[in-house]
Amino acid sequence: MVLILSDGNFANSDIVNFQKQLSMFTDLLIRTVAVGADADLLKLKKISSNHTVYLSENITSAIDDISFASDEPLDAPVSISQILQSAPSETEESEEDWDA
C-alpha cells in the first residue's frame, strides 16, 4: 500500500517510468492525494492504481480506501430487486423454555 501526497508537478516521462517500475508489483495499491490548489489532478490520476485522486481535505478517505479497499471493479446492481435478493435473510432465534 502506498499513499502519495503530491502536487503532480512532474514530467510525463517520469510518470511512464514510474508506471513501468510499478508494473512488477501487481498487488500494490497506490492512492494519490492532491496537495495544493494548483495540483495537477490528471497526472496524479495516472499514477493512482484505481485512477482516482483525493483532495487534501479528504485524506482520511484516502487512508480508509487504501486500508480496506481493493482495485477490483464493482458491478452496480441492475435493479433494486437484485439488491433485495442478495440481502442476508433475517433468522429468528428459537425461544428457549425458561420454565423447564
VOPAGU-2260 file (C-alpha; in pm, 1 decimal, decimal comma):
REM VOPAGU-2260
SITE   aa  ch    i         X         Y         Z
SITE  MET   A    0       0,0       0,0       0,0
SITE  VAL   A    1     133,1     340,1     -97,5
SITE  LEU   A    2     -18,1     678,8     -25,7
SITE  ILE   A    3     135,1     956,7    -235,8
SITE  LEU   A    4      88,5    1320,8    -134,5
SITE  SER   A    5     191,0    1541,6    -426,0
SITE  ASP   A    6     102,4    1841,9    -636,7
SITE  GLY   A    7     159,1    1633,4    -950,1
SITE  ASN   A    8     431,4    1865,4   -1076,0
SITE  PHE   A    9     646,1    1611,7   -1260,8
SITE  ALA   A   10     721,5    1533,7   -1623,3
SITE  ASN   A   11     516,1    1286,4   -1826,0
SITE  SER   A   12     832,5    1080,5   -1879,9
SITE  ASP   A   13     856,0    1039,1   -1502,5
SITE  ILE   A   14     500,8     903,4   -1497,9
SITE  VAL   A   15     584,8     649,1   -1768,6
SITE  ASN   A   16     897,5     536,5   -1581,3
SITE  PHE   A   17     701,7     516,4   -1255,1
SITE  GLN   A   18     431,4     300,9   -1417,1
SITE  LYS   A   19     691,5      69,0   -1572,2
SITE  GLN   A   20     863,1      14,8   -1238,7
SITE  LEU   A   21     536,6     -46,3   -1055,9
SITE  SER   A   22     404,4    -290,7   -1315,9
SITE  MET   A   23     624,0    -554,4   -1148,8
SITE  PHE   A   24     410,3    -526,4    -833,7
SITE  THR   A   25      64,3    -643,5    -938,0
SITE  ASP   A   26     -90,3    -637,6    -588,9
SITE  LEU   A   27      32,6    -291,2    -496,8
SITE  LEU   A   28    -238,8     -39,9    -409,0
SITE  ILE   A   29    -148,9     321,4    -481,9
SITE  ARG   A   30    -363,7     617,2    -384,3
SITE  THR   A   31    -282,4     979,7    -453,7
SITE  VAL   A   32    -371,5    1288,5    -254,2
SITE  ALA   A   33    -357,1    1623,9    -431,2
SITE  VAL   A   34    -168,0    1882,2    -229,4
SITE  GLY   A   35    -207,2    2249,8    -316,8
SITE  ALA   A   36    -466,6    2446,2    -506,2
SITE  ASP   A   37    -277,4    2411,4    -834,4
SITE  ALA   A   38    -222,9    2034,2    -813,6
SITE  ASP   A   39    -225,5    1854,1   -1149,3
SITE  LEU   A   40    -509,9    1607,4   -1097,9
SITE  LEU   A   41    -471,0    1443,5   -1438,9
SITE  LYS   A   42    -110,8    1344,6   -1371,2
SITE  LEU   A   43    -197,4    1219,3   -1025,6
SITE  LYS   A   44    -478,1    1004,7   -1170,7
SITE  LYS   A   45    -225,9     835,0   -1397,9
SITE  ILE   A   46     -17,6     704,4   -1108,5
SITE  SER   A   47    -305,1     600,1    -882,6
SITE  SER   A   48    -383,9     230,1    -918,5
SITE  ASN   A   49    -759,5     295,1    -923,4
SITE  HIS   A   50    -728,6     622,2   -1123,0
SITE  THR   A   51    -880,3     840,7    -851,4
SITE  VAL   A   52    -732,9    1139,2    -672,2
SITE  TYR   A   53    -829,4    1255,1    -325,9
SITE  LEU   A   54    -817,2    1619,9    -229,4
SITE  SER   A   55    -607,0    1700,7      76,1
SITE  GLU   A   56    -913,8    1773,2     288,3
SITE  ASN   A   57   -1028,7    1414,0     218,4
SITE  ILE   A   58    -707,2    1245,2     325,3
SITE  THR   A   59    -893,4    1030,9     577,6
SITE  SER   A   60   -1098,8     885,0     291,3
SITE  ALA   A   61    -777,2     804,7     105,6
SITE  ILE   A   62    -635,4     628,5     411,3
SITE  ASP   A   63    -958,6     435,3     458,3
SITE  ASP   A   64    -964,4     339,0      90,3
SITE  ILE   A   65    -608,1     214,0      81,9
SITE  SER   A   66    -653,0      26,6     409,9
SITE  PHE   A   67    -978,7    -153,0     340,8
SITE  ALA   A   68   -1046,7    -144,1     -32,7
SITE  SER   A   69    -911,2    -309,6    -342,6
SITE  ASP   A   70    -875,5    -218,5    -706,0
SITE  GLU   A   71   -1132,1    -476,5    -812,9
SITE  PRO   A   72   -1413,7    -309,3   -1006,3
SITE  LEU   A   73   -1756,3    -339,8    -852,8
SITE  ASP   A   74   -2057,7    -413,0   -1068,0
SITE  ALA   A   75   -2352,4    -189,3    -997,7
SITE  PRO   A   76   -2676,0    -376,8    -931,2
SITE  VAL   A   77   -2916,6    -384,4   -1222,8
SITE  SER   A   78   -3221,3    -313,2   -1010,7
SITE  ILE   A   79   -3346,2    -274,6    -655,9
SITE  SER   A   80   -3485,5    -627,7    -665,6
SITE  GLN   A   81   -3132,6    -759,3    -724,6
SITE  ILE   A   82   -3018,3    -578,5    -409,8
SITE  LEU   A   83   -3305,8    -721,9    -210,3
SITE  GLN   A   84   -3235,5   -1073,0    -336,5
SITE  SER   A   85   -2873,9   -1054,9    -225,4
SITE  ALA   A   86   -2957,5    -913,4     119,1
SITE  PRO   A   87   -2900,0   -1159,7     402,3
SITE  SER   A   88   -3220,4   -1306,0     533,7
SITE  GLU   A   89   -3317,5   -1247,7     893,1
SITE  THR   A   90   -3327,5   -1556,3    1107,5
SITE  GLU   A   91   -3545,6   -1593,2    1408,1
SITE  GLU   A   92   -3376,3   -1727,1    1714,0
SITE  SER   A   93   -3559,5   -2009,1    1881,7
SITE  GLU   A   94   -3703,6   -1917,4    2215,3
SITE  GLU   A   95   -3570,6   -2123,9    2497,2
SITE  ASP   A   96   -3807,6   -2269,2    2751,1
SITE  TRP   A   97   -3702,8   -2090,6    3068,2
SITE  ASP   A   98   -3969,5   -2261,3    3276,0
SITE  ALA   A   99   -3830,7   -2612,4    3224,8
